[in-house]
């Protein structure tokens, strides 16, 4: 199974920004964990990060026909990017949206995910472990 993990704006600042919300662990720690979880689950994983909406859309479009599933943390684009939603809806693979924080316990504008409509489900609020749950969800979906 091949899975693309896309991380959007400011995810690369984990461990630096808003530690009370996102924790003390760095982005490098997250990448290491995703790779380790992927090995255990026998998943080939590519991890991509961009702060640019257009680069994220390009990567989503490039994934068509290459990956069996996708995990995306759109960052702030979650709440307003119709363009990312349209890209997600165009590729026809299982997609899990993840969030490190519980977006429903945050500011009002963060409680709405525009991009969620392009995903089969959302995992939110379990810290970096949300990515492991998303990997397991893709495996479970593939085996249904």
N, C-alpha and C positions, 0 to 999 in steps of 0.2 A: 504494500500500500504506500502510495506517495502522497504526502500532505504538504501544502504550502501554508506557512504561518506568516501573516502580514501584520505588522505593528505600525500604527499611525503616529501622529504628532505627539511629541514629548515622552513617548514610552521609553526612548533611549535615555531619559533623565531619571529613571528609577533610582532610588537610593539617594537622590539629591533633592528632588522636588516633593513637596508636601508629604513628608515621611509619615505624618500622622494618618494620612489616607492610603498611601501606596507602599509604606514600609521602608525598611532600611536596606533591603537587598538591591543590588545594582542590576542594570540591564544585562550586563555580562553574566551575572548569576542566573538570570532568567533564561538566557540562551543556553547556558550549560545544563540547566534543569530540563529544558525542552528536549535537548539532544539526548540526555540520559533516559528520560521517560520514553522517548521514541525508540531507543535501542531495546529497552525492556519490552516494549509493545511490538517490536519488529516492524516499525514504520520508518520509511525514508522521509526525512523532513528537511525542507528548505525554509530558512528563516529570512525574512525581508523586512526592513524598516525604512520608512520615509516620512518626513514632515510635510511632504508636498502631495496635495490631493491628486494632481495629474499623474505623478509617478506611481501612486497607489492604484489608480485606474489602469494605467499602462500595465502594471504587474498583474492585476486581476485578468485583464484581457489576454495577456501572454500565457496565462495558466491554462487556457482552454485546451482541452485534449491532452494535457500533460499530467495533471494531478487527479487523484481519486477523491480528494477532499481538501477543504480549506478551513483554516482558523483565522479569524480576523479580529483584531482589536483596533477599530477605526479611530480611537482617541476622541478628540472633540468633534471630528467629522461625523461621529455617530449621530449627533443631534441635528444635523442640517444638510448633510451631503446627499442630495438626490442623485448626483452624478455617480457616486460610489454605489448607491443602491442600484442604479440602472446597470452598472458594470457587473455587480454580483448576480443580478437576475439574468444576465445574458450568458453566463458560462455553464449553467446546468450541471453543477456538481454539488454534493453535500457541503454546506457551509455552516460553521458554528461561530457565532459572535461571542467574544469573551471580553470581560471587564474585570480588572483587578479589584476595584472597589464595587460596592453595591450601589449602582446608579440610582436606585429607588430610595436611598437614604441620603441623597445629596441635594443640591440645589434643584429648584423646580425645573429649570431648563434641561437638566441632565437626566431627568426621569423619562424622557421620550427618546426612543431610538428610532430614527428614520431608517437606518440601514438594516434593522432587524427583519424587515419584510423580505429581505433577500437571503435570510438565513433560515435553516431548519430549526434553530433554537438558540437561546442565549444562556451563557453561564456567567454569573455576575456575583462578585462579593467574596470570593474565596482566595483572594490574593493571587500570588503567582501560581498556586495550585489549580486555579481556574483553567490553565492551559492543559494540565494533565487530564482534568475532567473532560475537556473538549476533545483531546486525543482519544480517550476511551469512548466518548459519544460517537465519534466517527467510526470507530471499530464496530461498536454495537449496531450502528445504522447499516454498515456494510454487511453485517451478518444476519440481518433481519430477513 
